[in-house]
Amino acid sequence: MFSPPWQGLNPAPNIDYRGNACDNPIVHDGHENGGTIESRITSQGQVSIPARIRRRLGLTKGSRIEWCERGEEVIVRRASTYSSLDIHRAVFSRPPPRKSLASLDEGIRSHMRRSHARR
């Protein structure tokens, strides 16, 4: 049975998401929205995610995030989609058993007999 790589992890224990993906998170540290952290946008349009936020969301190199517009606000959250590698690992959790040369030869012989048998 497939289980997502983050199952059992709670990367953001203080955040309670209510409603759909674009709803505001409620942060339970005594302050609504948990304060403000500032970042700068580079000339290429890139932005750094503060270390505290990366740790809280469990983000590492290559992690995917979602940007959700809601009025004048933009909500950033960890993307919850599966990558093709996640799906491949779930479907093919173990490599197929190796076949011996003798069994391959027998398979070829069997196929040839069936495909060239008189009808």
C-alpha distances in whole Angstrom, upper triangle without the diagonal:
4,7,10,12,15,13,15,18,21,23,25,26,29,28,28,27,28,28,27,27,30,31,33,31,33,33,34,36,39,40,39,37,37,40,41,40,42,41,43,42,43,45,42,41,38,38,36,34,35,34,33,31,29,28,28,25,24,25,26,27,25,24,24,26,27,31,31,35,36,40,42,39,36,33,30,27,24,22,19,18,15,17,17,16,13,12,13,11,8,9,11,10,13,16,17,19,23,26,29,32,33,30,30,34,34,31,34,36,35,34,38,39,37,38,41,42,45,44
4,7,9,12,10,13,15,18,20,23,24,27,26,25,24,26,26,25,24,27,29,30,28,30,31,32,34,37,37,36,34,34,37,37,36,38,37,39,38,39,42,39,37,34,34,33,30,32,30,30,28,26,25,25,22,20,22,22,24,22,20,20,22,24,27,28,32,33,37,38,35,32,29,27,23,20,18,15,14,11,13,13,13,9,9,10,9,5,8,10,9,13,16,18,20,24,26,30,33,34,31,31,35,35,32,35,38,36,35,39,40,38,39,42,43,46,46
4,6,8,6,9,12,15,16,19,20,23,22,22,21,23,24,23,21,25,26,27,25,27,27,28,30,34,34,33,31,31,34,34,33,35,34,37,36,37,40,37,35,33,32,30,28,29,27,27,25,23,22,21,19,17,19,20,22,20,18,18,20,22,25,26,30,31,35,36,33,30,27,24,21,18,16,13,13,11,13,14,13,9,10,12,10,8,11,13,11,15,18,21,23,26,29,33,36,37,35,35,38,38,36,38,41,39,39,42,44,42,42,46,47,50,50
4,5,5,9,10,13,14,16,18,21,20,20,19,21,22,20,19,22,23,25,22,25,25,26,28,31,31,30,28,28,31,31,30,32,31,33,32,34,36,33,31,29,28,26,24,25,24,24,21,19,19,18,15,14,15,16,18,17,14,15,16,18,22,23,27,28,32,33,30,27,23,21,17,14,13,10,10,8,10,12,11,8,9,12,10,9,12,14,13,17,19,22,25,28,31,34,37,39,36,36,40,40,37,40,43,41,40,44,45,44,44,48,49,52,51
4,6,9,9,12,12,15,17,20,20,20,20,23,24,22,20,23,25,25,23,25,24,25,27,31,31,30,28,27,30,30,28,30,29,31,31,32,34,32,30,27,26,24,22,23,21,21,20,17,16,16,14,12,13,13,15,14,12,14,16,18,22,23,27,29,33,33,30,27,23,20,17,13,13,11,11,9,11,13,11,8,11,13,10,10,14,15,13,16,19,22,25,28,31,34,37,39,37,36,40,41,38,40,43,42,41,45,47,45,45,49,50,54,53
4,6,5,8,8,12,13,17,16,17,17,20,21,20,18,21,22,22,19,21,21,22,23,27,27,26,24,24,26,27,26,28,27,29,29,31,34,31,29,26,25,23,20,21,19,19,17,15,14,13,11,9,11,13,15,15,12,13,14,17,20,21,25,27,30,31,27,24,21,18,14,11,12,10,11,11,13,15,14,11,14,16,14,14,17,19,17,20,23,26,29,31,35,38,41,43,41,40,44,44,42,44,47,46,45,48,50,49,49,52,54,57,56
4,5,8,10,13,14,17,16,17,17,19,21,20,19,22,22,23,20,22,21,22,24,27,28,27,25,25,28,29,28,30,30,33,33,34,37,35,33,30,28,26,23,24,22,21,20,18,17,16,14,12,15,16,19,19,16,17,18,19,23,23,27,28,32,33,29,27,23,21,17,14,14,11,13,12,15,17,16,13,15,17,15,13,17,19,17,20,23,26,29,32,35,38,41,43,40,40,44,44,42,44,47,46,45,48,50,48,49,52,53,57,56
4,7,10,12,12,16,16,16,17,20,22,22,21,24,24,24,21,21,21,21,22,26,27,26,25,24,28,29,28,31,31,34,34,36,39,37,35,32,30,27,24,24,22,21,20,18,16,15,14,13,16,18,21,21,18,19,20,21,25,26,29,30,33,34,30,28,24,22,18,16,17,14,17,16,18,21,19,16,18,20,18,17,20,22,19,22,25,28,30,33,37,40,43,45,42,43,46,46,44,47,50,48,48,51,53,51,52,55,56,59,59
4,6,9,9,13,13,15,16,19,21,21,19,22,22,21,18,19,18,18,20,23,24,24,22,21,24,25,24,27,27,30,31,32,36,34,32,28,26,24,21,21,18,17,16,15,12,11,10,9,12,14,18,18,15,17,17,19,22,23,27,28,31,32,28,25,22,19,16,13,15,13,16,16,18,21,19,16,19,21,19,18,22,23,21,24,27,30,32,35,39,42,45,47,44,44,48,48,46,48,51,50,49,53,55,53,53,57,58,61,61
4,6,6,9,10,11,13,16,18,19,17,20,19,18,15,16,14,15,16,20,20,20,19,18,21,22,22,25,25,28,29,31,34,33,30,27,25,23,19,19,17,15,14,13,11,9,9,9,12,15,19,19,16,17,16,18,21,21,25,25,29,29,25,23,19,17,14,12,14,13,16,17,20,23,22,19,21,24,22,21,25,26,24,27,30,34,36,39,42,45,48,50,48,48,52,52,49,52,55,54,53,56,58,56,56,60,61,64,64
4,6,9,9,12,13,17,19,19,17,19,18,17,14,15,13,14,15,19,19,19,17,16,19,19,19,21,21,25,26,28,31,29,27,24,21,19,15,15,13,12,10,9,8,5,5,5,9,12,16,16,13,14,14,16,18,20,23,24,27,27,23,21,17,15,12,10,13,13,16,17,19,22,21,19,22,24,22,22,26,27,25,28,31,34,37,39,43,46,49,51,49,48,52,53,50,52,55,54,53,57,59,57,57,61,62,65,65
4,6,6,9,10,14,17,17,15,17,16,14,11,11,10,11,12,15,16,15,13,13,15,17,16,19,20,24,25,27,31,29,27,24,21,19,15,15,13,11,9,10,8,5,5,8,11,14,18,19,15,16,14,16,17,18,21,21,25,24,20,19,15,13,11,10,13,14,17,19,21,25,24,22,24,27,25,25,28,30,28,32,34,38,40,43,46,49,52,54,52,52,55,56,53,55,59,58,56,60,62,60,60,64,65,68,67
4,6,8,11,14,17,18,17,19,17,15,12,11,9,9,11,14,15,15,14,13,17,18,19,22,23,27,28,31,34,33,30,28,25,22,19,18,16,13,12,13,11,8,9,11,14,18,21,22,19,19,18,19,21,21,24,24,27,26,23,21,18,16,14,14,17,16,20,22,24,27,27,24,26,29,27,26,30,32,30,33,36,39,42,44,48,51,54,56,53,53,57,57,55,57,60,59,58,61,63,61,62,65,67,70,69
4,7,10,13,16,18,17,18,16,13,10,8,6,5,7,10,11,11,11,10,13,16,16,20,22,25,27,30,33,33,30,27,24,22,18,17,16,13,12,14,12,9,11,13,16,19,23,24,20,21,19,19,20,20,22,22,25,24,21,20,16,16,14,15,18,18,22,24,26,30,29,27,29,32,31,30,33,35,33,37,39,43,45,48,51,54,57,59,57,57,61,61,58,60,64,62,61,65,66,65,65,68,70,73,72
4,6,10,13,14,13,14,12,10,6,6,5,7,9,12,12,11,9,10,13,15,16,19,21,24,26,29,32,31,28,25,22,21,17,17,17,14,12,14,13,9,10,13,15,19,22,23,19,19,16,16,17,17,19,18,21,21,18,17,13,13,11,12,15,16,19,22,24,28,28,25,27,31,29,29,32,34,32,36,39,42,44,47,51,54,57,59,56,56,60,60,57,59,62,61,60,63,65,63,63,67,68,71,70
4,6,10,12,12,13,10,9,6,6,7,8,11,13,13,11,11,12,16,18,19,22,24,27,28,31,34,33,30,28,25,24,20,20,20,17,15,17,17,13,13,16,18,22,25,25,21,20,18,17,18,17,19,18,21,21,18,17,14,14,12,14,16,16,19,22,25,28,29,26,28,31,30,29,32,34,33,36,39,42,45,48,51,54,57,59,56,56,60,60,57,59,62,61,59,63,65,62,62,66,67,70,69
4,7,8,8,9,7,7,5,7,9,11,15,16,15,13,12,14,17,18,19,22,23,26,27,30,33,31,28,26,24,23,20,20,21,18,16,17,18,14,13,16,18,21,24,24,20,18,16,14,15,14,16,15,18,19,16,15,12,12,10,12,14,13,17,20,23,26,27,24,26,29,29,27,30,33,32,36,38,41,44,47,50,53,56,58,55,55,58,58,56,58,61,59,58,61,63,60,60,64,65,68,67
4,7,8,9,7,8,7,8,11,13,17,18,17,14,13,16,19,20,22,25,26,29,29,32,35,34,30,29,26,26,23,24,25,22,19,21,21,18,17,20,21,25,28,27,23,21,18,17,17,15,16,15,18,19,16,16,13,15,13,15,16,16,19,22,25,28,29,27,28,31,31,29,32,35,34,38,41,43,46,49,52,55,58,60,57,56,60,60,57,59,62,60,59,62,64,61,61,65,66,69,67
4,7,8,6,9,9,11,15,17,20,21,20,17,16,19,22,23,24,26,27,30,30,33,35,34,30,29,27,27,24,26,27,25,21,23,24,20,19,22,23,26,29,27,24,21,19,16,16,14,15,13,16,19,16,16,14,15,14,16,16,15,18,21,25,28,29,27,27,31,31,29,31,35,34,38,41,43,46,49,52,55,58,60,57,56,59,59,56,58,61,59,58,61,63,60,60,64,65,67,66
4,6,6,9,10,13,16,19,22,23,22,18,17,20,22,23,24,25,26,28,28,31,33,31,27,26,25,26,23,24,26,24,21,22,23,20,18,21,21,25,26,25,21,19,16,13,13,11,12,11,15,17,15,14,12,13,12,14,13,13,15,19,22,25,27,24,25,28,29,27,29,32,32,36,39,41,44,47,50,53,56,57,54,54,57,57,54,56,59,57,55,58,60,58,57,61,62,65,63
4,6,8,9,13,15,18,21,23,21,18,16,18,20,20,21,23,23,25,24,27,29,27,24,23,21,22,19,21,23,21,18,18,20,17,15,18,18,21,23,21,18,15,12,9,10,8,10,10,14,16,13,11,9,10,9,10,10,10,13,16,19,22,24,22,23,26,27,26,28,31,31,34,37,39,42,45,48,52,54,56,53,52,56,56,53,54,57,56,54,57,59,57,56,60,61,64,63
4,7,9,12,15,18,21,22,20,16,14,17,19,18,19,21,21,23,22,26,28,26,23,22,20,21,19,21,23,21,18,19,21,18,16,19,19,23,24,23,19,16,13,10,9,6,7,7,10,12,10,9,7,9,9,12,12,13,16,19,22,25,27,25,26,30,30,29,31,34,34,38,40,42,46,48,51,55,57,59,56,55,59,59,56,57,61,59,57,60,62,60,59,63,64,67,66
4,6,9,13,16,18,19,17,14,12,15,17,18,19,21,22,24,24,28,30,29,25,24,22,23,20,21,23,21,18,20,21,18,17,20,20,24,26,25,22,19,16,13,12,9,10,8,11,13,10,10,8,11,11,14,15,15,18,22,24,28,29,27,28,32,32,31,33,36,36,40,42,44,48,50,53,57,59,61,59,58,61,61,58,60,63,62,60,63,65,62,62,66,67,69,68
4,6,9,13,15,16,13,10,8,11,13,14,16,18,20,22,23,26,29,28,24,23,21,21,18,19,21,19,16,18,19,16,15,19,20,23,25,25,21,19,16,14,13,10,11,9,12,12,9,10,7,10,11,14,16,17,20,23,26,29,31,28,30,33,33,32,35,38,37,41,43,46,49,52,55,58,61,63,60,59,63,63,60,62,65,64,62,65,67,65,64,68,70,72,71
4,6,10,12,13,12,9,7,10,12,14,15,18,19,23,23,27,30,29,25,24,21,20,17,17,19,16,13,16,17,13,13,16,17,21,24,24,20,19,15,14,14,12,14,13,15,16,12,12,9,10,10,13,15,16,19,22,25,29,29,27,29,32,32,31,34,36,35,39,41,44,47,50,53,57,59,61,59,58,62,62,59,61,64,63,61,64,66,64,64,68,69,72,71
4,6,9,10,9,6,6,8,11,14,16,19,21,24,26,29,32,32,28,27,23,23,19,19,20,17,15,18,18,14,14,18,20,23,26,26,23,22,19,18,17,16,17,16,18,18,15,15,12,14,13,16,18,19,23,25,28,32,32,30,32,35,34,33,36,39,37,41,44,47,50,52,56,59,61,64,61,60,64,64,62,64,67,65,64,67,69,67,67,70,72,75,73
4,6,8,7,6,5,6,9,12,14,17,20,23,25,28,32,31,28,26,23,21,18,17,17,14,12,16,15,12,13,16,18,22,25,26,22,22,19,19,18,18,19,18,20,20,16,16,14,14,14,16,19,20,23,26,28,32,32,30,32,35,34,33,37,39,37,41,43,47,49,52,55,59,61,63,61,60,64,65,62,64,67,66,64,68,70,68,68,71,73,76,75
4,6,7,7,9,8,11,15,17,20,23,26,28,32,35,35,32,29,26,24,21,19,19,15,15,18,17,13,15,18,20,24,27,28,25,25,22,22,22,22,23,22,24,23,20,20,17,18,17,19,22,22,26,28,31,34,34,32,34,37,36,35,38,40,38,42,45,48,50,53,56,60,62,65,62,62,66,66,63,65,69,67,66,69,71,69,69,73,74,77,76
4,6,8,9,7,10,13,15,19,21,25,28,31,34,34,31,29,25,23,20,18,18,14,14,17,16,13,16,18,21,24,27,29,25,26,23,24,24,23,25,24,25,24,21,21,19,19,18,20,24,24,28,30,32,36,36,33,36,39,37,37,40,42,40,43,46,49,52,54,58,61,64,66,64,63,67,68,65,67,71,69,68,71,73,72,72,75,77,80,79
4,7,9,8,10,14,16,20,23,27,29,33,36,36,33,31,27,26,23,20,21,17,17,21,20,17,19,22,24,27,31,32,29,29,26,26,25,25,26,24,25,24,22,22,20,21,21,23,26,27,31,33,36,39,39,37,39,42,41,40,44,45,44,47,50,53,55,58,62,65,67,70,67,67,71,71,69,71,74,73,71,75,77,75,75,79,80,83,82
4,6,5,7,11,14,17,20,24,26,30,33,33,30,28,25,24,21,19,20,16,16,20,19,16,18,22,23,27,29,31,28,27,24,24,23,22,22,21,22,21,18,19,17,19,19,22,25,26,30,33,35,38,38,36,39,42,41,40,43,45,44,47,50,53,56,58,62,65,67,70,68,67,71,71,69,70,74,73,71,74,76,74,74,78,80,82,81
4,5,8,11,14,17,20,23,25,29,32,32,29,27,24,23,20,19,20,17,16,20,20,16,18,21,23,26,29,30,26,26,22,22,20,19,19,18,19,18,15,16,15,16,17,20,23,24,28,31,33,37,37,35,37,40,39,39,42,44,43,46,49,52,55,57,61,64,67,69,66,66,70,70,67,69,72,71,69,73,75,73,72,76,78,80,79
4,6,8,11,14,17,20,22,25,28,28,25,24,20,19,17,16,17,14,13,16,17,14,15,19,20,23,26,26,23,22,19,18,17,16,16,15,17,15,12,13,11,13,14,17,20,21,25,28,30,34,34,32,34,38,37,36,39,42,40,44,46,49,52,55,58,62,64,66,64,63,67,67,65,66,70,68,67,70,72,70,70,73,75,78,77
4,7,9,13,16,19,22,25,28,29,26,24,20,19,16,14,15,12,11,15,15,12,14,18,19,22,25,26,23,23,20,20,19,19,19,19,20,18,15,16,14,14,15,17,21,23,26,29,31,34,34,32,35,38,37,37,40,42,40,44,46,49,52,55,58,61,64,66,64,63,67,68,65,67,70,69,68,71,73,71,71,74,76,79,78
4,7,10,14,17,20,23,26,27,24,22,19,18,15,13,15,12,12,16,16,14,16,19,20,23,25,27,24,24,20,21,19,19,20,19,20,18,15,15,14,15,16,19,23,25,28,31,32,36,36,34,37,40,39,39,42,44,43,46,48,52,54,57,60,63,66,68,66,65,69,70,67,69,72,71,70,73,75,73,73,76,78,81,80
4,7,10,13,16,19,23,24,21,19,15,15,13,11,14,12,11,15,16,15,16,19,19,22,23,25,22,22,19,19,17,18,18,18,18,16,13,13,13,13,16,18,22,24,27,30,31,35,35,34,36,39,39,39,42,44,42,46,48,51,54,56,60,63,65,68,65,64,68,69,66,68,71,70,69,72,74,72,72,75,77,80,79
4,7,10,13,17,20,21,18,16,12,11,9,8,10,9,9,12,14,13,15,17,17,19,20,22,20,20,17,18,17,18,18,19,20,17,15,14,13,13,15,17,21,23,26,29,29,33,33,32,35,37,37,37,41,42,41,44,46,49,52,54,57,60,62,65,63,62,66,67,64,66,69,69,67,70,72,71,70,74,76,79,78
4,7,10,13,17,18,15,14,10,10,9,8,12,12,11,14,16,16,17,19,18,20,21,22,21,20,18,18,16,18,18,19,20,17,15,14,14,14,16,19,21,25,27,30,30,33,34,33,36,38,38,39,42,43,42,45,47,50,53,55,58,61,63,66,64,63,66,68,65,66,70,69,67,70,73,71,70,74,76,79,78
4,7,10,13,14,12,10,7,6,7,7,11,12,11,13,16,16,17,19,16,18,18,19,19,18,16,17,15,18,18,20,21,18,15,14,14,13,16,18,20,24,26,28,28,31,31,31,34,36,36,37,40,41,40,43,45,48,51,52,56,59,60,64,62,60,64,65,63,63,67,67,65,67,70,69,68,71,74,76,76
4,6,10,11,9,8,6,7,10,10,14,16,15,16,19,20,20,21,19,19,19,20,20,20,18,18,16,19,19,21,21,18,17,15,16,15,18,20,22,26,27,30,29,32,32,33,35,37,37,39,41,42,42,45,46,49,52,53,57,60,61,64,63,61,64,66,63,64,68,67,65,68,71,69,68,71,74,77,76
4,7,8,6,5,5,8,10,12,16,18,17,17,20,21,21,22,19,20,19,19,19,18,16,17,15,18,18,20,21,18,17,15,16,15,18,19,21,25,26,28,27,30,31,31,34,36,36,37,40,41,41,44,45,48,51,52,55,58,59,63,61,59,62,64,61,62,66,65,63,66,69,67,66,69,72,74,74
4,5,5,5,6,9,12,14,17,20,19,19,22,23,23,23,20,20,18,19,20,19,18,19,17,20,21,23,24,21,20,18,19,18,20,21,23,26,27,29,28,30,31,32,34,36,36,38,40,41,41,44,44,47,50,51,55,57,58,62,60,58,61,63,61,61,65,65,62,65,68,66,65,68,71,74,73
4,5,7,10,12,16,18,21,24,22,22,26,27,26,27,23,23,21,21,22,21,21,21,19,22,22,25,25,23,22,20,22,20,23,24,25,29,29,31,30,32,32,34,36,37,38,40,42,43,43,46,46,49,52,53,56,58,59,63,61,59,62,64,61,62,65,65,63,65,68,67,65,68,71,74,74
4,6,9,12,15,18,21,23,22,21,25,26,24,25,22,21,19,18,20,19,18,19,17,21,21,24,25,23,22,19,21,19,21,22,22,26,26,28,26,28,29,31,33,34,35,37,39,39,40,42,42,45,49,49,52,55,56,59,58,55,59,60,58,58,62,62,59,61,64,63,62,65,67,70,70
4,7,10,13,16,19,21,19,19,23,24,22,23,20,20,18,18,18,17,16,16,14,17,17,20,21,19,18,15,17,16,18,19,20,24,24,26,25,27,28,29,31,33,34,36,38,39,39,42,42,45,49,50,52,55,56,60,58,56,59,61,58,58,62,62,59,62,65,63,62,65,67,70,70
4,7,10,13,16,18,16,16,19,20,19,20,16,16,15,15,15,14,13,14,13,17,17,21,22,20,18,15,16,14,16,17,18,22,22,24,23,25,26,27,29,31,31,33,35,36,36,39,40,43,46,47,50,53,54,57,56,54,57,59,56,56,60,60,58,60,63,62,60,64,66,69,69
4,6,9,12,15,13,13,16,17,16,17,14,15,14,15,14,14,12,13,12,16,16,19,21,18,16,14,14,12,14,15,17,21,22,24,23,26,26,27,29,31,32,33,35,36,36,39,40,43,46,48,51,54,55,58,57,55,58,60,57,58,62,61,59,62,65,63,62,65,68,71,70
4,6,9,12,10,10,13,15,14,15,12,12,12,13,13,13,12,14,14,17,19,21,23,21,18,15,15,12,14,14,17,20,22,24,23,26,26,26,29,31,30,32,35,35,35,38,39,42,45,46,50,53,54,57,56,54,58,59,57,58,61,61,59,62,65,63,62,65,68,71,71
4,6,8,7,6,10,11,11,12,9,11,11,13,12,12,10,13,13,16,17,20,22,20,17,14,13,10,11,12,14,18,20,22,21,25,25,24,27,29,29,30,33,34,33,36,38,41,44,46,49,52,54,57,55,54,57,58,56,57,61,60,58,61,64,62,62,65,67,70,70
4,6,5,6,9,10,11,12,11,12,13,16,14,15,14,16,16,18,20,22,24,21,18,16,15,12,13,14,17,20,22,24,24,28,27,27,30,32,31,32,35,36,35,38,39,43,46,47,51,54,56,59,57,56,59,61,58,59,63,63,61,64,66,65,64,68,70,73,73
4,5,5,6,8,10,10,9,10,12,15,14,15,15,17,18,21,23,25,27,25,21,19,17,14,14,14,18,20,22,24,24,27,26,25,29,31,29,31,34,35,33,36,37,41,44,45,49,52,54,57,55,54,58,59,57,58,62,61,60,63,65,64,64,67,69,72,72
4,6,5,6,9,10,10,12,15,17,15,17,15,18,18,20,22,24,26,24,20,18,16,14,14,14,18,20,23,24,25,28,27,26,30,32,30,31,34,35,34,37,39,42,45,47,50,53,55,58,56,56,59,60,58,60,63,63,61,64,67,65,65,68,70,73,73
4,5,5,6,8,8,11,14,15,13,14,12,14,14,17,19,20,23,21,17,15,13,10,10,10,14,16,19,21,22,26,25,24,27,29,28,29,32,33,32,35,37,41,43,45,49,52,54,57,55,54,58,59,56,58,61,61,59,62,64,63,63,66,68,71,71
4,6,5,6,5,7,10,12,10,11,11,13,15,17,20,22,25,23,20,17,14,11,10,9,13,15,18,19,19,23,22,21,24,26,25,26,29,30,29,32,34,37,40,42,45,48,51,53,52,51,54,55,53,54,58,57,56,59,61,60,60,63,65,68,68
4,6,5,6,8,12,14,12,14,13,16,18,20,23,25,27,26,22,20,17,14,12,11,15,16,19,20,21,24,23,22,25,27,25,26,30,30,29,31,34,37,40,42,45,48,50,53,51,51,54,55,53,55,58,58,56,59,62,60,60,64,66,69,69
4,6,8,11,14,16,13,14,13,15,17,19,21,22,25,24,20,18,15,13,11,10,14,15,18,20,21,25,24,22,25,28,26,26,30,31,29,32,35,38,41,43,47,50,52,55,53,52,56,56,54,56,59,58,57,60,63,61,61,64,66,69,69
4,6,9,13,13,10,11,10,12,14,16,19,20,24,23,19,17,13,10,8,7,10,11,15,16,18,21,21,19,22,24,23,23,27,28,27,30,32,36,38,41,44,47,50,52,50,49,53,54,51,53,56,55,54,57,59,58,58,61,63,66,65
4,7,10,12,9,11,11,14,16,19,22,24,27,26,23,20,17,13,11,8,11,12,15,15,16,20,18,17,20,22,21,21,25,26,24,27,29,33,35,38,41,44,47,49,47,46,50,51,49,50,54,53,52,55,57,56,56,59,61,64,64
4,7,8,6,8,9,12,15,17,21,23,26,25,22,18,16,12,10,7,10,12,14,15,15,18,17,16,20,22,20,21,25,26,24,27,29,33,35,37,41,44,46,49,47,46,50,51,48,50,53,53,51,54,57,55,55,58,60,63,63
4,6,5,9,11,14,17,20,23,26,29,28,25,21,19,15,13,11,12,14,15,16,15,18,16,16,20,21,20,21,24,25,24,26,28,31,34,35,39,42,44,47,45,44,48,49,47,48,52,51,50,53,55,54,54,57,59,62,62
4,6,9,11,15,17,21,24,27,30,29,26,22,20,16,15,13,14,16,16,16,14,17,15,16,20,20,20,22,25,25,24,26,27,31,33,35,38,41,43,46,44,43,46,48,46,47,50,50,49,51,54,53,52,55,58,61,61
4,6,10,13,16,19,22,26,28,28,25,21,19,16,14,12,11,14,13,13,11,14,13,14,17,18,18,20,22,22,22,25,26,29,32,33,36,39,41,44,42,41,44,46,43,44,48,48,46,49,51,50,49,53,55,58,58
4,7,10,13,17,20,23,26,26,22,19,16,13,11,8,8,10,11,11,10,14,13,13,16,18,17,19,22,22,22,25,26,30,33,34,38,41,43,46,44,42,46,47,44,46,49,49,47,50,52,51,50,54,56,59,59
4,7,10,13,17,20,23,23,20,16,14,10,9,6,5,8,9,10,10,13,14,13,16,18,18,19,22,23,23,26,28,31,34,36,39,42,44,47,45,43,47,48,45,46,50,49,47,50,53,51,50,54,56,59,58
4,7,10,13,16,19,19,16,12,10,7,6,4,5,8,10,12,13,16,17,16,19,21,22,22,25,26,26,30,31,34,37,39,42,46,48,50,48,47,50,51,48,49,53,52,50,53,56,54,53,57,59,61,61
4,6,10,13,16,16,14,10,8,6,5,6,5,9,10,13,14,18,19,18,20,23,24,24,26,28,28,32,33,36,39,41,44,48,50,52,50,48,52,53,50,51,54,53,51,54,57,55,54,57,59,62,61
4,7,10,13,13,10,6,6,5,7,9,9,12,14,17,18,21,23,22,24,26,27,27,30,32,32,35,37,40,43,45,48,51,53,56,53,52,55,56,53,54,58,57,54,57,60,58,57,60,62,65,64
4,7,10,11,8,5,5,6,8,11,11,13,15,18,20,23,25,24,25,28,29,29,31,33,34,37,39,42,45,47,50,54,55,58,55,54,57,58,55,56,59,58,56,59,61,59,58,62,63,66,65
4,6,7,6,5,6,9,12,15,15,17,18,22,23,26,29,28,29,32,33,32,35,37,37,41,43,45,49,51,54,57,59,61,59,57,61,61,58,59,63,61,59,62,64,62,61,64,66,69,67
4,6,5,6,8,11,13,17,17,19,21,24,26,29,31,30,31,34,35,35,37,39,40,43,45,48,51,53,56,60,61,64,61,60,63,64,61,62,65,64,61,64,67,64,63,67,69,71,70
4,5,8,10,14,17,20,20,23,24,28,30,33,35,34,35,38,39,38,40,43,43,47,49,51,55,57,60,63,65,67,65,63,67,67,64,65,68,67,65,68,70,67,66,70,72,74,73
4,7,10,13,17,20,21,24,26,29,30,34,35,35,36,39,40,39,42,44,44,48,50,52,56,58,61,64,66,69,66,64,68,69,65,66,70,69,66,69,72,69,68,72,74,76,75
4,6,10,13,17,18,20,23,26,28,31,33,31,33,36,37,36,39,41,41,45,47,49,53,55,58,61,63,66,63,62,65,66,63,64,68,66,64,67,69,67,66,70,72,74,73
4,7,10,13,15,17,19,23,24,27,29,28,30,33,33,33,36,38,38,41,43,46,49,51,54,58,60,62,60,58,62,63,59,61,64,63,61,64,66,64,63,67,69,71,70
4,7,10,12,14,17,20,22,25,27,25,27,30,31,30,33,35,35,38,40,43,47,49,52,55,57,60,57,56,60,60,57,58,62,61,59,62,64,62,61,65,67,69,68
4,7,9,12,15,18,19,23,24,22,24,27,28,28,30,32,32,35,37,40,44,46,49,52,54,57,54,53,57,58,55,56,59,58,56,59,62,60,59,63,65,67,66
4,6,9,12,15,16,20,21,19,22,25,24,24,27,29,29,32,34,37,40,43,46,49,51,54,52,50,54,55,52,53,57,56,54,57,59,57,57,60,62,65,64
4,6,9,12,13,17,17,16,18,21,21,21,24,26,25,29,31,34,37,39,42,46,48,50,48,47,51,51,48,50,53,52,51,54,56,54,54,57,59,62,61
4,6,9,10,14,15,14,15,19,19,19,21,23,23,27,29,31,35,37,40,44,46,48,46,44,48,49,46,47,51,49,48,51,53,51,50,54,56,59,58
4,7,9,13,14,12,13,17,17,16,19,21,21,25,27,29,33,35,38,42,44,46,43,42,46,47,44,45,49,47,46,49,51,49,48,52,54,56,56
4,6,10,11,10,10,14,15,14,16,19,19,23,24,27,30,33,36,39,41,43,41,40,43,44,41,42,45,44,42,45,48,45,45,49,50,53,52
4,7,8,6,7,10,11,10,13,15,15,19,21,23,27,29,32,35,37,40,37,36,40,40,37,39,42,41,39,42,44,42,42,46,47,50,50
4,5,5,7,9,10,11,13,14,15,18,19,22,25,27,30,34,35,38,36,34,38,39,36,37,40,40,38,41,43,41,41,44,46,49,49
4,5,5,6,9,10,11,12,13,16,17,19,23,25,27,31,32,35,32,31,34,35,32,33,37,36,34,37,39,38,37,41,43,45,45
4,5,5,6,9,10,10,11,14,14,17,21,22,25,29,31,33,31,30,33,34,31,33,36,36,34,37,39,38,37,41,43,46,46
4,6,5,6,9,10,10,13,15,18,21,23,27,30,32,35,32,31,35,35,33,34,38,37,35,38,41,39,39,42,44,47,47
4,5,5,6,8,10,13,14,17,20,23,25,29,31,33,30,29,33,33,30,32,35,34,33,36,38,36,36,39,41,44,44
4,5,5,6,8,10,11,13,17,19,22,25,27,30,27,26,30,30,27,29,32,31,30,33,35,34,33,37,39,42,42
4,6,5,5,8,10,13,16,18,22,25,27,30,27,26,30,31,28,30,33,32,31,34,37,35,35,39,40,44,44
4,6,5,9,12,14,17,20,23,26,29,31,28,27,31,31,29,31,34,33,32,35,37,35,35,39,40,43,43
4,6,9,10,12,15,18,20,24,26,28,25,25,28,28,25,27,31,29,28,31,33,31,32,35,37,40,39
4,5,7,8,12,14,17,21,23,25,23,22,26,26,23,25,29,27,26,30,32,30,31,34,36,39,39
4,7,9,12,15,18,22,24,26,24,24,27,28,25,28,31,30,29,32,34,33,34,37,38,42,42
4,6,9,12,15,18,21,23,21,21,24,25,23,25,28,27,27,30,32,31,32,35,36,40,40
4,6,9,12,15,18,20,18,17,21,22,20,22,25,25,24,27,29,29,29,32,34,38,38
4,6,9,13,15,17,15,14,18,18,16,19,22,21,21,24,26,25,26,29,30,34,35
4,6,10,13,14,12,13,16,17,15,18,21,20,20,23,25,25,26,29,30,34,35
4,7,10,12,10,10,14,15,14,16,19,19,19,22,24,24,25,28,29,33,34
4,7,8,6,7,10,11,10,13,15,15,16,19,20,21,22,24,26,30,31
4,5,5,6,9,10,11,13,14,15,17,19,20,21,23,24,26,30,31
4,6,5,6,9,10,11,12,14,15,17,18,20,21,22,24,28,30
4,5,5,6,9,10,11,12,14,15,17,18,20,21,22,26,28
4,5,5,6,9,10,10,12,14,15,16,18,20,21,25,26
4,5,5,6,9,10,11,12,14,15,16,18,20,24,25
4,5,5,6,9,10,11,12,14,15,16,18,22,24
4,5,5,6,9,10,11,12,14,15,16,20,22
4,5,5,6,9,10,11,12,14,15,19,21
4,5,5,6,9,10,10,12,14,18,20
4,5,5,6,9,10,11,12,15,18
4,5,5,6,9,10,11,14,16
4,5,5,6,8,10,14,15
4,5,5,6,8,12,14
4,6,5,6,9,12
4,6,5,9,10
4,6,9,10
4,6,9
4,6
4
